[in-house]
């Protein structure tokens, strides 16, 4: 069961069947992410085959991890399986 943790808190938890793994990143369905930990960011990035990613800051116990989560709200067809899924980096531990 994949679990994402940061700053001592579980940020996301899902079954193996619920997640998607793309380029060694585990994408959790948005519904399996602790919403109170997500704060929308204005940061974006573009992947040539996945599309435009939007980012979230993680906020746990007053600590902020800027742009540590990303989502492709409208991915290109090649990455349609990660629509509505969130991935993490910047010190977030993901156990599979």
C-alpha positions, 0 to 999 in steps of 0.5 A, a space after each residue: 500500500 503506497 504511503 506518502 509522508 512529510 514532516 511526520 504526517 501521512 500526506 497520502 495513502 492508497 492501494 496499489 491498484 489506485 496509484 499510477 507509476 510514471 517515470 518512477 513517480 507514484 501518482 496518488 488519486 487526489 481523493 486519497 491525499 489529505 486535503 488539509 495539507 495541500 495549498 494551491 501554488 501558482 507554479 507550473 511546469 510543462 512536460 512535452 508528453 504529459 502536458 502542463 503541471 500545476 503545483 501545491 505547497 504542502 503544509 503540515 504543523 505550520 511548516 511549508 514545503 513549497 511546490 512539493 506536489 504536482 498534478 496534471 489537471 488535463 494531461 495529454 493523451 499519452 498520460 491520460 492515466 494520471 489525470 486527477 492524480 498527485 505526485 510528490 518530491 522535495 523531501 516527501 517520502 513515498 513507500 511502496 
